[in-house]
Amino acid sequence: MTDSTAGYANEASTLLKTYEAIAVEDIHRPVWHLIPRTPARLLDIGAGSGRDAAAFAAMGHRVVAVEPVDALREGARKLHPSPHIEWLADGLPGLAVVRARDEMFDVVVATAVWMHLDAAQRAQAMPAVASLVAPGGVLILSLRHGPVPAGRRMFDVSAEETIALAAREGLACVVNTVTGSVQAQPDVTWTRLAFRRTSP
Ligand SMILES: C[S@@+](CC[C@H](N)C(=O)[O-])C[C@H]1O[C@@H](n2cnc3c(N)ncnc32)[C@H](O)[C@@H]1O
């Protein structure tokens, strides 16, 4: 089956180690100023190994971590058994489980996830994700550009498309920058985007 999670379950044990080896302050440098310094509600979509969820929890935040791949989610739960992280089996584009809880978040993060969605899924996902961003809250995304790893499904998604989808949902772009790979992959670049809710 070719879906947005293609390749992740098979490689989960290796990927858990790979993701844990990335320094949170390196990967999030362009958007770190948007993470609140006082306790807040954070949603990490496609949380992988839980590296970021654990860092946010250690800062005093309450984190809901969404991960659709069972092997990653259960591995992450074992790596980071924090009472401040709640793990949910859910996924984009609908996020049905999260949305059914009727709560909003000060920060919604989807790091290295959005480019796994096809165009129709991205158009469906943005209103779903935006509905979870509290007034004054932020949405932080990253988009990968470069060769697609074997067995994965990815698209070369532009900043422009993503900014336009977000604008329709009342989210104004506050960060749009391109970085290299913190994993030293010379042919890979990342677009880092952040949006703030400026209208309901
Ligand atoms: C490249 S990994 C990034 C993991 C983590 N965010 C990080 O930065 O280390 C992509 C993650 O997105 C998840 N993913 C793939 N499709 C998804 C979807 N439709 N909804 C939510 N997460 C998804 C994968 O299972 C995987 O954990």
The ligand as an SDF file (V2000), in Angstrom:
LIG
                    3D

 27 29  0  0  0  0  0  0  0  0999 V2000
   10.3100   12.1190    9.0000 C   0  0  0  0  0  0  0  0  0  0  0  0
    9.3310   11.5060   10.3120 S   0  0  0  0  0  0  0  0  0  0  0  0
    9.4320   12.8750   11.4690 C   0  0  0  0  0  0  0  0  0  0  0  0
    9.1670   12.4710   12.8870 C   0  0  0  0  0  0  0  0  0  0  0  0
    9.2860   13.6050   13.9060 C   0  0  0  0  0  0  0  0  0  0  0  0
    8.2870   14.6170   13.6760 N   0  0  0  0  0  0  0  0  0  0  0  0
   10.6690   14.2000   13.8600 C   0  0  0  0  0  0  0  0  0  0  0  0
   10.7940   15.3840   13.5290 O   0  0  0  0  0  0  0  0  0  0  0  0
   11.6240   13.4860   14.1780 O   0  0  0  0  0  0  0  0  0  0  0  0
    7.6740   11.6520    9.6720 C   0  0  0  0  0  0  0  0  0  0  0  0
    6.6140   11.2230   10.6590 C   0  0  0  0  0  0  0  0  0  0  0  0
    5.3260   11.5040   10.1220 O   0  0  0  0  0  0  0  0  0  0  0  0
    4.4690   10.4550   10.4070 C   0  0  0  0  0  0  0  0  0  0  0  0
    3.3480   10.4800    9.4650 N   0  0  0  0  0  0  0  0  0  0  0  0
    3.3070   10.0220    8.2060 C   0  0  0  0  0  0  0  0  0  0  0  0
    2.0900   10.2090    7.6810 N   0  0  0  0  0  0  0  0  0  0  0  0
    1.3670   10.8290    8.6480 C   0  0  0  0  0  0  0  0  0  0  0  0
    0.0250   11.2920    8.7110 C   0  0  0  0  0  0  0  0  0  0  0  0
   -0.8230   11.1300    7.6670 N   0  0  0  0  0  0  0  0  0  0  0  0
   -0.4020   11.8730    9.8490 N   0  0  0  0  0  0  0  0  0  0  0  0
    0.4440   12.0460   10.8970 C   0  0  0  0  0  0  0  0  0  0  0  0
    1.7160   11.6220   10.8930 N   0  0  0  0  0  0  0  0  0  0  0  0
    2.1640   11.0170    9.7830 C   0  0  0  0  0  0  0  0  0  0  0  0
    5.3600    9.2250   10.2840 C   0  0  0  0  0  0  0  0  0  0  0  0
    4.7900    8.0860   10.8880 O   0  0  0  0  0  0  0  0  0  0  0  0
    6.6170    9.7290   10.9730 C   0  0  0  0  0  0  0  0  0  0  0  0
    6.5710    9.5600   12.3680 O   0  0  0  0  0  0  0  0  0  0  0  0
  1  2  1  0
  2  3  1  0
  2 10  1  0
  3  4  1  0
  4  5  1  0
  5  6  1  0
  5  7  1  0
  7  8  2  0
  7  9  1  0
 10 11  1  0
 11 12  1  0
 11 26  1  0
 12 13  1  0
 13 14  1  0
 13 24  1  0
 14 15  1  0
 14 23  1  0
 15 16  2  0
 16 17  1  0
 17 18  1  0
 17 23  2  0
 18 19  1  0
 18 20  2  0
 20 21  1  0
 21 22  2  0
 22 23  1  0
 24 25  1  0
 24 26  1  0
 26 27  1  0
M  CHG  2   2   1   9  -1
M  END
$$$$
